[in-house]
Amino acid sequence: MAFHMRLQTKLLAVVSVLVLAVVFVSSGLVTYSQKKRVTEATYKLMERDARYLSRRISHNIYNSNWRTIQITLDMALQSNGDMLYYAIHDKDGKILFSSDSKSVGGWLPGCVADGPRSEVFERYQSKEFSVRERPLSEAVAYKGVVRGGKGEAVFDTCMKVRYIGRPIGCLRIGYSSRELSAHIRKSAMDVLAGGAAILMTVITGLLILIRISIAPLGRLNRKLLLLRKRAETEPVGKVLGSLDIDEMSDGSTTTEIRELSLSFGALSGMLVENWQQLEAQQVDLEKNVAKRTCALRKANRALLREIAEKKEAEEKLRVKNSLMEALHDTTLDLMRQLGFNELLKLLLKRAGGLMNMESGYYFEYRESTRQLHPIVTSGPFLEVPKIPSRIGEGLVGRVWETDRPLYVEDYKTWNGRVKGHPGLETLGASVAVPIRLEGNVGGVMGLAQFGDDFEMDETAMAVLIRFAELATIALNNAMMHTKLQEELDERRRVEEEKDRLFQHLLQAQKLEAIGTLAGGIAHDINNLLMAIQGNISLIMSLTGPGDIVHKRGGKIEELVASGSSLTSQLLGFARGGRSHVRPESVNTVVKSSLSMFGRTRKGIMISEAMAEWLPNVEIDRTQMEQVLLNLYLNASHAMPDGGRIHIETGMTDLDDKLAAAFNLKSGAYVTVAVSDTGVGMDKKTQSKIFDPFFTTREMGRGTGLGLASAYGIVKNHKGAITVTSEKGRGACFTIHLPATSKARWEEEASPLAVHSGEGTVLVVDDEPEIREVVKTMLKGLGYRCLVAENSSRCVSMYREAWQEIDLVLLDVVMPDAGGDIAYRAMKKINPDVRVILCSGYSLEGRAEKMMEAGCNGFIQKPFSVEVLSTEIHRVLEGSGEKAPVG
């Protein structure tokens, strides 16, 4: 009984231990596999969600539509409780947009996280998606609810975002690791629970099976023990004779024991006989094994040769297929519109893949330096300093000089290497081929392998030479395409410049025509005002200051002065619009105009930045102040609710190209820039801003002549005015005026008085009213007066009585001939003729040339008795240098 129980216990223990070991090992493997499968499935799910979101927002990222991106990602964040934050990077790694910048950090695939390296673990990575585990640096909340605490582990994912096949950035999403860990633990517990249940079932079944299997042995053991006890007290024969075989073996045990004994005897004989046979067969077997081993070795050597030949054939086939693929792709490049350098990068990549070489380079020959310069590199050559190679030196220089391919098995031990070149200390095999561009060797393309594990045979060299031939065709095609594109761009630019200049010409012709009309109107008005002014002066000379007629005459003179100011504006717009051109300081004119404007616009902030030591400009100060005031008023109208006007002066040099764009002469120019913070203008409004009568103000609030007048005045000063503006971002008007080396003109303040005199004055004017009033004024001053209605009459009268005529008061513009023709004729008669010009136009054009030719003075209509007497007294008495009077 004890034997049976011990045997049963041992069997059960051994089997239980084996079963437990198998079950625990299986459970561990299944648990690990389940954990890995669930983890990878979760990563795949994250990748799928990230890919879906990246496709939805890629178009919006490309178009910077951040509002739509925010709505899309916020909906995903709200619907997925595991999401903690999101962020969008551009292709350079800069964060463009994020839900929580403190928690996002600056990680990208392949980068190191912000925290210590021990706290960051890379978990998963595919071609476009990666996952890492890191702790949160700050708590994350969404709509006031905390979704992740500080220090909590988070799975930080990054999905590359592409738009039309081009990478434009990446989408980062942070997931809480709590849910994934809980799911993995649950799966593991399920597996362990299943294993435990299986273990209990197996152990129970084994226990039952063992008990059933050893039950007959137990019964036999008990019978044998009983026989042993009887044999100790009774004779063996009596015991064997009294045995009941059926009872002892329960019908089978005794027979089995007998058969077992007989079998043991027969087995012993068979064992002896078989042992002798085995020894004989062992000798034969050793001979057969040796023979078969020799045959097997021969077959194995033949098989190895066959495998080597097959591998060699496969390698040749692979090289051939790679060549065909590379040649096919290169042939396609002949039809693609790629830039030269872009095509070079593709060719180097394909050549490296074709030859299984990791690095590539292309050196371009430059005639200016007579050296070969590296312009494109790939692989480890990107880290090698780009140093030019001389002709005949090194691998590149020799290939260019000989125009033949060259292969070097080990560059670092090659005698022809360039010694001391940094980065090439470990360079091994290297090969280079010449590239012919436009019939000549234009560069050298090469491949290289760092290290000692590369060899090239003749077949590979032939393949590379064939590839270089196609690459040469592709590169020549790219050069032709680039040149053609440059020619097309240049032609397009020339056409655009031609259209722009044509539009400027039309604008200038239109303004010139309107300016001519305005000048003629101003001239006629000045003639009318001259008649009014002369008669009023005569009336006032007949009355005293206290007389009512004298007072009314003064009012009329003021109105005439106002009318003269208006015609001065028209003349400023028209040709010949400068009347008092003198060297002036731009800073002084700007400060004077700002002083006048600042008193009327208290709600506008004015700032200025005046450059010191600016050269002077030759300008009519009054008209230039009018230009600046027009610009200030235009800026104030663009800022109805207040704003800032900034005035800046400076200096610039215009070369021939820039000067031609402004229709100016090249040289030094003084600039005045007036900018505002107003509503700005679109391109259409800017194209019409200087047109006469064009205004953006409502009916009755603007005449449209302010900027047109400013344009005409600046143009007549041999300058230019331009405008730059954007809708909603203000405008900036810039004036360019030619600089002069002349010193600033200082005006001498001297009160005008009536100067009487004597002598004969010839008055020449085509207007009878003006002739009459000037004649009366001269007689009142004591002069004898002769009158002529046109140039021919003037010359005729002067020829007859030039010795008696002391002075000629000559109109510049007359119907039959200009005053310049009459002046030249009188100059021939009397080289010392004294002439004072009188015109309704300003001192510009014809009048200015006459002053340069020798005329003694200039009076602009309308003028008073005081002005007339002062100028005549100056000319006849020689009281000063000739100067224009207006």
Secondary structure, DSSP 4 states (H G I P E B T S, - for coil): -HHHHHHHHHHHHHHHHHHHHHHHHHHHHHHHHHHHHHHHHHHHHHHHHHHHHHHHHHHHHHTT-HHHHHHHHHHHHHH-TTEEEEEEEETTS-EEEES-HHHH-S--TTSPPSS-GGG-EEEEE-SSEEEEEEE-SS-EEETTEEEE-TT-EEEEEEEEEEETTEEEEEEEEEEEHHHHHHHHHHHHHHHHHHHHHHHHHHHHHHHHHHHHHHHHHHHHHHHHHHHHHHHHHS-HHHHHHT--HHHHHTTTHHHHHHHHHHHHHHHHHHHHHHHHHHHHHHHHHHHHHHHHHHHHHHHHHHHHHHHHHHHHHHHHHHHHHHHHHHHHHHHHHTTS---HHHHHHHHHHHHHHHHT-SEEEEEEEETTTTEEEEEEEEGGGGGS----EETTSHHHHHHHHHTS-EEES-GGG-TTS-TT-TT-TTEEEEEEEEEEETTEEEEEEEEEEESS-----HHHHHHHHHHHHHHHHHHHHHHHHHHHHHHHHHHHHHHHHHHHHHHHHHHHHHHHHHHHHHHHHHHHHHHHHHHHHHHHHHHHHTS-TTSHHHHHHHHHHHHHHHHHHHHHHHHHHSTT--SSEEEE-HHHHHHHHHHHHHTT-TTEEEEEEPPSSPPEEEEEHHHHHHHHHHHHHHHHHT-TT-EEEEEEEEEEEE-HHHHHHTT--SEEEEEEEEEE-S----HHHHHHTTSTT--SSPTTS--S-HHHHHHHHHHHTT-EEEEEE-TTS-EEEEEEEEEE-SPPP-------------SEEEEE-S-HHHHHHHHHHHHHHT-EEEEESSHHHHHHHHHHHTTT--EEEEES--SSS-HHHHHHHHHHH-TT--EEEEESS-S-THHHHHHHHT--EEEESS--HHHHHHHHHHHHHT-S---EE-
